[in-house]
Amino acid sequence: LIVRLAKWLSQKNITPNQISLFSIQPAFIAMIALAFWQISTHLSVQIILLAIAIVGIQLRLLCNLIDGMVAIEGGKVTPAGELFNEVPDRVSDTLFFVGLGLSLGSPMGLALGLLASLFAAFTAYIRVLGVSMGSPAFFSGPFAKQHRMALMTIALFGTIIGLFFNAGTVLLWGAIIIIIAGSFITALHRLVQIYRFKNQEAILSK
């Protein structure tokens, strides 16, 4: 289905860069939904807002998946494609994690959301830095983008179920803490990978 969608889009007047930029929109909508879900006293509204956030995550991931496929399938690779591949991702990550922080309903939650955004950007920075040094692009985890989004999705699903049992935001608190810790470990892991690659490269060049 995804392959068919990418093929269909590649035949339209739609560029991969436009798809990459579009991924910011569901992230922004998800942030707004997460910021307001606790304000409502109606259970149905809370569920809808949390569900909107989940859909936003999946749409962002879908955009991330098909923009490259459209570029290759439609022969629409552009010289500035890497900019559109990286920058919208950093913006989307920030919107999602700020939204997650706001969803906790406390200043501490917002601070953790900003910290999660910082560490997510740091993992990407290290990857790009490694490429600029001549190493491969290390997308490895243990908590890369897809893992962070998966955990956030699971936490939101769990929170929806928890609404029927007065579970509150415990899963969201747990998710944001794990995302921060996991992103930090991922950043260190990628640093080690780059360091080892450059050392091995130096040894082989002698």
C-alpha positions in Angstrom: 0.0 0.0 0.0 2.8 2.4 0.9 4.7 1.5 -2.3 1.5 2.2 -4.3 1.0 5.5 -2.6 4.6 6.5 -3.3 4.3 5.5 -6.9 1.0 7.4 -7.2 2.5 10.6 -5.7 5.6 10.3 -7.9 3.3 10.6 -10.9 1.7 13.8 -9.6 3.1 17.3 -9.5 4.3 16.7 -5.9 8.0 16.9 -4.9 9.7 15.0 -2.1 10.6 18.3 -0.6 7.0 19.3 -0.3 6.2 16.0 1.4 9.0 16.6 3.8 7.7 20.1 4.6 4.2 18.7 5.0 5.4 16.4 7.8 5.6 19.5 10.0 1.8 20.1 9.9 0.7 16.9 11.6 3.4 17.4 14.2 2.0 20.9 14.9 -1.6 19.7 15.1 -0.5 16.9 17.4 1.3 19.4 19.7 -1.9 21.5 19.9 -4.0 18.5 20.7 -1.6 17.3 23.4 -1.5 20.8 24.9 -5.3 21.0 25.3 -6.3 17.4 26.0 -6.3 17.8 29.8 -8.2 21.1 29.7 -11.4 19.4 28.6 -13.5 17.7 31.2 -15.3 15.6 28.6 -13.9 12.1 28.2 -14.9 11.9 24.6 -13.0 15.1 23.8 -9.9 13.9 25.6 -9.9 10.7 23.7 -10.3 12.5 20.4 -7.4 14.9 21.1 -5.1 12.0 22.1 -6.2 10.1 19.0 -5.4 13.1 16.9 -1.9 13.1 18.4 -1.5 9.4 17.5 -2.6 10.0 13.9 -0.2 13.0 13.7 2.7 10.7 14.7 1.8 8.2 12.1 1.4 10.8 9.3 4.8 12.2 10.2 6.3 8.8 9.9 4.5 8.1 6.7 5.9 11.4 5.2 9.4 10.4 6.3 9.0 7.0 4.6 7.6 8.1 1.3 9.5 11.3 0.6 12.6 9.3 -0.3 10.6 6.7 -2.2 9.0 9.5 -4.3 12.4 11.0 -4.9 13.8 7.7 -6.3 10.6 6.4 -8.0 9.9 9.7 -9.7 13.4 10.7 -10.4 12.8 13.9 -8.3 16.1 14.0 -6.3 17.2 17.6 -5.8 20.6 19.0 -4.8 19.0 20.6 -1.7 17.1 17.4 -0.8 19.1 16.7 2.2 18.1 20.0 3.7 14.4 19.2 3.4 15.1 15.7 4.7 16.8 16.9 7.9 15.3 20.3 8.9 11.6 19.4 8.9 12.5 16.3 11.0 14.1 18.5 13.7 11.1 20.9 13.7 8.7 17.9 13.9 10.6 16.3 16.8 10.5 19.6 18.7 6.8 20.0 18.2 6.0 16.4 19.2 8.1 16.5 22.4 7.0 20.0 23.4 3.5 18.7 23.0 4.3 15.7 25.1 5.7 17.9 27.7 2.6 20.2 27.6 0.4 17.1 27.9 1.7 16.5 31.4 0.1 19.7 32.6 3.1 21.0 34.7 6.1 23.3 34.2 8.3 20.3 34.9 6.6 18.5 32.0 7.4 21.3 29.6 11.0 21.4 30.7 11.3 17.7 30.1 9.7 18.2 26.7 12.3 20.7 25.7 15.0 18.5 27.0 13.7 15.6 25.0 13.7 17.9 21.9 17.3 18.8 22.6 18.6 15.3 22.9 16.6 14.2 19.8 18.3 17.0 17.9 21.7 16.0 19.4 21.4 12.4 18.1 20.8 13.8 14.6 23.6 16.3 14.9 26.1 13.6 15.8 25.0 11.5 12.8 25.4 14.4 10.4 28.7 15.4 12.0 29.9 11.9 11.4 29.0 12.0 7.8 30.8 15.3 7.4 33.9 13.6 8.8 33.6 10.8 6.3 32.0 8.1 8.3 28.7 6.3 7.4 25.4 7.8 8.5 24.7 5.9 11.7 20.9 5.7 12.2 21.3 3.1 14.9 19.5 3.2 18.3 18.9 2.0 20.9 16.5 5.0 20.7 16.4 6.4 17.2 13.5 8.4 15.7 11.3 5.4 15.0 11.8 4.1 18.5 10.9 7.4 20.1 7.8 7.8 18.0 6.8 4.2 18.7 7.1 4.7 22.5 5.1 7.9 22.3 2.4 6.2 20.3 2.2 3.3 22.8 2.1 5.8 25.7 -0.8 7.7 24.1 -2.8 4.5 23.4 -2.2 3.5 27.0 -3.3 6.9 28.3 -6.6 6.6 26.3 -7.2 3.2 27.9 -6.2 4.6 31.3 -8.8 7.3 31.1 -11.4 4.7 31.9 -9.4 3.7 35.1 -8.3 7.2 36.3 -4.7 6.3 35.5 -3.8 10.0 34.7 -0.6 10.8 32.9 1.7 8.2 34.4 2.5 6.6 31.1 3.2 9.9 29.5 5.6 10.8 32.3 7.3 7.5 31.9 7.5 7.9 28.1 9.2 11.3 28.2 11.8 10.2 30.8 12.6 7.1 28.7 12.9 9.2 25.5 15.3 11.6 27.2 17.5 8.8 28.6 17.2 6.7 25.5 18.2 9.6 23.2 21.2 10.4 25.4 22.4 6.8 25.2 21.8 6.8 21.5 23.9 9.9 21.1 26.8 8.3 23.1 26.5 5.1 21.0 26.7 7.0 17.8 29.7 9.0 19.1 31.5 5.7 19.9 30.6 4.3 16.4 32.1 7.3 14.7 35.2 7.3 16.9 35.8 3.6 16.2 35.2 4.0 12.4 37.7 6.9 12.2 40.3 5.0 14.2 39.8 1.9 12.1 40.1 4.1 8.9 43.3 5.6 10.2 44.8 2.1 10.9 43.9 0.8 7.5 45.3 3.8 5.8 48.8 3.2 7.2 
